[in-house]
């Protein structure tokens, strides 16, 4: 018979994955709202954020409840700590998706920029990082989590390239300033989502291997 | 005689306050680096970030260790959970201070903008929020923590005003674009620091009163 604690942990795991599914959908919809200039999708993202906020509270409460009622041992404890951290990162990914959706709003009625910046590629890479970090959690796959850490450099490079292109557009043609600025804030939010996916991947490695891989520079000083 | 657990908790509390002191100094120095166009202070902020990264790891490990070795009861458990969350927010405040310091770099050799935007006021309000949220933690003062939540609206208003002023400057005078953009990213990072101070204040209320005040809209749906 399954331990009662295992049932509790499994329920928490399922809640976290449900939240992850919603958050991934929010990022995909915010991207689609931008590409299609779609106001309906944009509102949907804002609506989902309220669901995610409630999920975050519920998952945190479930973790506290298990921590205070049972005495989870090393592995279960690492799992709960990882869940609480991933929970917080997922909620912030949702917030970034909302920020993107809000930045889409002033763009809805405007013509695309003359400069083409590769926001679709940035969004795609970032969504892959989010998906891989969550798959790594589900499969307890530290190697996949490490691959996510490596992807963050590519995303940073894409972001810097988009930043330069938008800056050039703004300087060369002042009529692009407002639009370019909103696109830049959107790019910035994708880059932040990648940072949160990186945090999730680090938490997975801690959970699977019991070691902390954050801030490698801090460790080698 | 003091309980052994109390000694552990007290050591963790002291470590967190030491980290908080360093992070507050980073924000103050990043601001001063901007106002004085001071490259030395800017480098100092980057150096301190490595210390803060290590402090975050050490505090997390100390919390895990107490959680796994002792069975902390309700109040102590809430304290430890609050510390782990505040720890994470402090580290991210440090990251934002580093982002500000990095944005100062390209401004060092440039003339100030013709438009005057009130970044000093924004920074001052944000630093007050950080300080008050930490004082609320030290004094277990839920009322002070609530006041921090209220301040966040003022900071959001200041940020939006600065955003509009810089946007206007960029549109009216393309030679300001690069500088205005860096100032905008700086303002955005101050606004994020305020969000983290808000998170800390929410954690303090949870810790003191045992209730979750995050996402009020989620609760009243």
Interface residues (C-beta under 8 A of the other chain):
Chain A: X50 X53 X54 X56 X57 X60 X61 X64 X67 X68 X71 X73 X74 X77 X78 X81 X84 X85 X88 X167 X170 X171 X172 X174 X177 X178 X181 X184 X185 X188 X212 X214 X215 X217 X218 X219 X221
Chain B: X50 X53 X54 X56 X57 X60 X61 X64 X67 X68 X71 X73 X74 X77 X78 X81 X84 X85 X88 X167 X170 X171 X174 X177 X178 X181 X184 X185 X188 X212 X214 X215 X217 X218 X219 X221
